[in-house]
């Protein structure tokens, strides 16, 4: 028979493993967003952090946010 993406993962992994992976992905996404928000907040609040090397880290945090926003929510 024909299976869509959602049902094929249940067939291959089982419901428990699929739910576990979904929860782990959600935790990872939340941790990424919170961590990047803290980097941005620290950069805005503490002007001594505005060095050339930290601008690179700020760029990475912004890029990470854009990746999360572009994540394909299916």
TIDO-394661 format. One record per residue: y negated, x, z of N, C-alpha, C in turn; residue in one letter. Coordinates in nm, 4 decimals, padded with zeros to 6 digits, always signed. Each point is the difference from the previous one (the first is absolute). Layout:
BEGIN
Y;X;Z;Y;X;Z;Y;X;Z;A .
...
***
This chain:
BEGIN
+00.1183;+00.0804;+00.0000;-00.1183;-00.0804;+00.0000;-00.1258;+00.0855;+00.0000;X .
-00.1098;-00.0639;-00.0209;-00.1290;+00.0659;-00.0057;-00.0630;+00.0002;+00.1387;X .
-00.0435;+00.1175;+00.0466;-00.0617;+00.0129;+00.1319;-00.1416;+00.0519;-00.0144;X .
-00.0894;-00.0571;+00.0787;-00.1368;+00.0519;+00.0022;-00.0066;+00.1157;+00.0989;X .
-00.1151;+00.0667;+00.0070;-00.0153;+00.1170;+00.0861;+00.0265;-00.0289;+00.1466;X .
-00.0424;-00.1175;+00.0481;+00.0180;-00.0325;+00.1412;+00.1450;-00.0238;+00.0363;X .
+00.0723;-00.0687;-00.0860;+00.1393;-00.0287;+00.0332;+00.0898;+00.1211;-00.0215;X .
-00.0362;+00.0867;-00.0934;+00.0848;+00.1170;-00.0238;-00.0036;+00.0957;+00.1189;X .
-00.1154;+00.0097;+00.0684;-00.0049;+00.0871;+00.1169;+00.0858;-00.0562;+00.1123;X .
+00.0045;-00.1311;+00.0128;+00.0861;-00.0596;+00.1023;+00.1471;+00.0224;-00.0332;X .
+00.0331;-00.0030;-00.1280;+00.1388;+00.0217;-00.0406;+00.0397;+00.1448;+00.0258;X .
-00.0871;+00.0951;-00.0332;+00.0336;+00.1412;+00.0156;-00.0029;+00.0449;+00.1453;X .
-00.0980;-00.0434;+00.0776;-00.0190;+00.0539;+00.1342;+00.0398;-00.0956;+00.1123;X .
-00.0026;-00.1264;-00.0222;+00.0239;-00.0961;+00.1054;-00.1325;-00.0397;+00.0650;X .
-00.0004;-00.1162;+00.0632;-00.1229;-00.0562;+00.0562;-00.0555;+00.0860;+00.1125;X .
+00.0849;+00.0510;+00.0871;-00.0470;+00.0789;+00.1140;-00.0691;+00.1274;-00.0455;X .
+00.0597;+00.0692;-00.0931;-00.0587;+00.1252;-00.0486;-00.1296;-00.0272;-00.0756;X .
-00.0062;-00.1075;-00.0761;-00.1205;-00.0358;-00.0738;-00.1147;-00.0318;+00.0959;X .
+00.0279;-00.0745;+00.1059;-00.1019;-00.0326;+00.1005;-00.0452;+00.1257;+00.0719;X .
+00.0937;+00.0881;+00.0329;-00.0348;+00.1258;+00.0668;-00.0922;+00.0843;-00.0870;X .
+00.0315;+00.0113;-00.1277;-00.0860;+00.0755;-00.0911;-00.1376;-00.0638;-00.0136;X .
-00.0059;-00.1323;-00.0039;-00.1285;-00.0697;-00.0107;-00.0858;+00.0254;+00.1230;X .
+00.0602;-00.0029;+00.1178;-00.0743;+00.0258;+00.1234;-00.0487;+00.1446;+00.0036;X .
+00.0848;+00.0939;-00.0386;-00.0411;+00.1402;-00.0025;-00.1138;+00.0241;-00.0993;X .
+00.0050;-00.0648;-00.1148;-00.1082;+00.0132;-00.0972;-00.1293;-00.0583;+00.0546;X .
+00.0079;-00.1135;+00.0693;-00.1194;-00.0612;+00.0583;-00.0607;+00.0903;+00.1068;X .
+00.0838;+00.0607;+00.0829;-00.0483;+00.0918;+00.1036;-00.0664;+00.1213;-00.0643;X .
+00.0594;+00.0507;-00.1060;-00.0573;+00.1150;-00.0700;-00.1357;-00.0326;-00.0622;X .
-00.0111;-00.1178;-00.0587;-00.1273;-00.0413;-00.0592;-00.1075;-00.0143;+00.1061;X .
+00.0336;-00.0630;+00.1123;-00.0975;-00.0175;+00.1085;-00.0410;+00.1354;+00.0568;X .
+00.0954;+00.0891;+00.0209;-00.0314;+00.1329;+00.0537;-00.0891;+00.0776;-00.0962;X .
+00.0239;-00.0139;-00.1291;-00.0822;+00.0681;-00.1000;-00.1426;-00.0521;+00.0013;X .
-00.0147;-00.1313;+00.0049;-00.1334;-00.0594;-00.0002;-00.0758;+00.0378;+00.1268;X .
+00.0655;-00.0090;+00.1154;-00.0659;+00.0336;+00.1267;-00.0363;+00.1485;+00.0043;X .
+00.0891;+00.0855;-00.0419;-00.0277;+00.1435;-00.0003;-00.1161;+00.0365;-00.0902;X .
-00.0027;-00.0580;-00.1195;-00.1105;+00.0270;-00.0916;-00.1308;-00.0578;+00.0513;X .
+00.0062;-00.1149;+00.0642;-00.1211;-00.0582;+00.0581;-00.0547;+00.0904;+00.1104;X .
+00.0875;+00.0591;+00.0777;-00.0451;+00.0917;+00.1048;-00.0633;+00.1252;-00.0588;X .
+00.0544;+00.0499;-00.1098;-00.0598;+00.1160;-00.0672;-00.1397;-00.0349;-00.0491;X .
-00.0139;-00.1154;-00.0648;-00.1304;-00.0425;-00.0497;-00.0990;-00.0215;+00.1145;X .
+00.0464;-00.0618;+00.1074;-00.0873;-00.0251;+00.1154;-00.0461;+00.1307;+00.0628;X .
+00.0900;+00.0931;+00.0163;-00.0368;+00.1296;+00.0583;-00.1014;+00.0715;-00.0880;X .
+00.0179;-00.0099;-00.1292;-00.0914;+00.0664;-00.0930;-00.1395;-00.0619;+00.0067;X .
-00.0060;-00.1315;+00.0142;-00.1292;-00.0683;+00.0056;-00.0697;+00.0233;+00.1339;X .
+00.0763;-00.0046;+00.1093;-00.0589;+00.0078;+00.1341;-00.0434;+00.1418;+00.0364;X .
+00.0822;+00.0979;-00.0288;-00.0272;+00.1377;+00.0432;-00.0496;+00.0830;-00.1184;X .
-00.1286;+00.0280;-00.0007;-00.0576;+00.0722;-00.1143;+00.0457;+00.1462;-00.0066;X .
+00.0514;+00.0538;+00.1105;+00.0484;+00.1388;-00.0036;+00.1290;+00.0132;-00.0815;X .
+00.0639;-00.1109;-00.0276;+00.1230;+00.0028;-00.0803;-00.0281;+00.0054;-00.1493;X .
-00.1252;-00.0068;-00.0391;-00.0350;-00.0043;-00.1420;-00.0076;+00.1398;-00.0594;X .
+00.1153;+00.0643;-00.0038;+00.0104;+00.1318;-00.0620;+00.0678;-00.0145;-00.1360;X .
-00.0003;+00.1080;-00.0756;+00.0576;-00.0047;-00.1341;+00.1498;-00.0330;+00.0055;X .
+00.0709;+00.0586;+00.0927;+00.1439;-00.0274;+00.0116;+00.0261;-00.1441;+00.0407;X .
-00.0844;-00.0539;+00.0878;+00.0211;-00.1377;+00.0452;-00.0365;-00.1018;-00.1071;X .
-00.0886;+00.0363;-00.0919;-00.0258;-00.0891;-00.1136;+00.1276;-00.0163;-00.0839;X .
+00.0781;+00.1044;-00.0093;+00.1289;-00.0094;-00.0698;+00.0923;-00.0980;+00.0712;X .
+00.0063;+00.0082;+00.1322;+00.0835;-00.0935;+00.0770;-00.0511;-00.1426;-00.0122;X .
-00.1319;-00.0154;-00.0030;-00.0582;-00.1328;-00.0197;+00.0412;-00.0558;-00.1358;X .
-00.0024;+00.0848;-00.1024;+00.0448;-00.0425;-00.1327;+00.1457;-00.0457;+00.0019;X .
+00.0837;+00.0717;+00.0719;+00.1413;-00.0397;+00.0110;+00.0153;-00.1350;+00.0693;X .
-00.0789;-00.0226;+00.1050;+00.0068;-00.1271;+00.0720;-00.0454;-00.1150;-00.0897;X .
-00.1072;+00.0219;-00.0752;-00.0479;-00.1043;-00.0910;+00.1031;-00.0269;-00.1095;X .
+00.0602;+00.1048;-00.0527;+00.1037;-00.0168;-00.1024;+00.1189;-00.0772;+00.0548;X .
+00.0365;+00.0281;+00.1231;+00.1098;-00.0715;+00.0643;-00.0316;-00.1493;+00.0127;X .
-00.1239;-00.0322;+00.0381;-00.0412;-00.1401;+00.0070;+00.0125;-00.0674;-00.1364;X .
-00.0423;+00.0688;-00.1041;+00.0065;-00.0578;-00.1330;+00.1443;-00.0227;-00.0451;X .
+00.0893;+00.0881;+00.0393;+00.1417;-00.0181;-00.0327;+00.0552;-00.1232;+00.0707;X .
-00.0367;-00.0182;+00.1264;+00.0468;-00.1178;+00.0743;-00.0559;-00.1274;-00.0625;X .
-00.1269;+00.0017;-00.0434;-00.0599;-00.1176;-00.0627;+00.0652;-00.0310;-00.1335;X .
+00.0460;+00.1026;-00.0714;+00.0623;-00.0186;-00.1299;+00.1500;-00.0272;+00.0107;X .
+00.0532;+00.0010;+00.1214;+00.1434;-00.0235;+00.0218;+00.0407;-00.1346;-00.0598;X .
+00.1060;-00.0011;-00.0717;+00.0459;-00.1221;-00.0661;+00.0716;-00.0900;+00.1022;X .
-00.0713;-00.1008;+00.0458;+00.0569;-00.0937;+00.0992;+00.0804;-00.1038;-00.0742;X .
+00.1331;+00.0144;+00.0031;+00.0874;-00.0946;-00.0712;+00.0827;-00.0772;+00.0993;X .
***
